[in-house]
Amino acid sequence: MVEKKSISFEEALRELEDIAEKLERGTLSLEDSIKAYERGMELKKVCSERLVDAEAKIEFLSKAPSGEIVKSAVKKKKDDVPSKPVEEDLF
């Protein structure tokens, strides 16, 4: 399994793109394809979790009744990931 702290979002995404290209080319053996797919699923989870975490840190600026600017953090649960149709979700 991929350690969340050991790989950056960008590294995970790059590796995921490489895996997708290899699988699309069809040059891997069945066993290697299965391993690549499993790795891709782990990387997808890491990327999804990182995106949810980033969204949760976004702050919106709003004005208080007094007119001063107030920062309020967006609170989003990790389970609140937008759902995508299964057929579009390669990884």
C-alpha positions, -999 to +999 in steps of 0.1 A: +000+000+000+011+036-007+021+056+024+002+089+022+031+109+036+058+093+014+045+104-020+034+139-031+002+144-050+021+153-081+043+122-079+012+100-074-006+115-103+025+112-126+029+075-116-009+070-122-006+085-156+023+062-165+004+032-153-026+042-174-004+046-205+012+011-200-022-005-196-036+013-227-006+001-248-014-035-238+023-045-236+022-058-201+016-095-192-016-103-175+001-106-141+019-073-146-013-057-157-030-068-125-002-055-104-002-022-123-040-019-118-037-026-081-010+001-078-031+025-098-060+019-074-038+027-044-025+059-062-060+070-071-070+067-034-040+088-023-048+115-050-085+115-040-077+119-003-052+147-010-078+166-031-104+162-003-079+175+022-070+204+000-106+213-005-112+212+033-084+238+037-099+263+013-110+294+031-137+318+020-136+354+028-168+370+040-178+403+056-190+403+092-219+426+101-193+451+113-178+453+078-145+435+087-133+406+066-136+372+083-120+340+072-141+308+076-127+274+068-147+250+047-155+219+067-158+189+045-158+153+055-134+129+037-164+108+027-179+137+008-161+129-024-181+137-055-193+105-071-185+097-107-201+071-129-183+038-125-177+034-162-157+066-163-135+057-133-106+038-148-087+039-115 
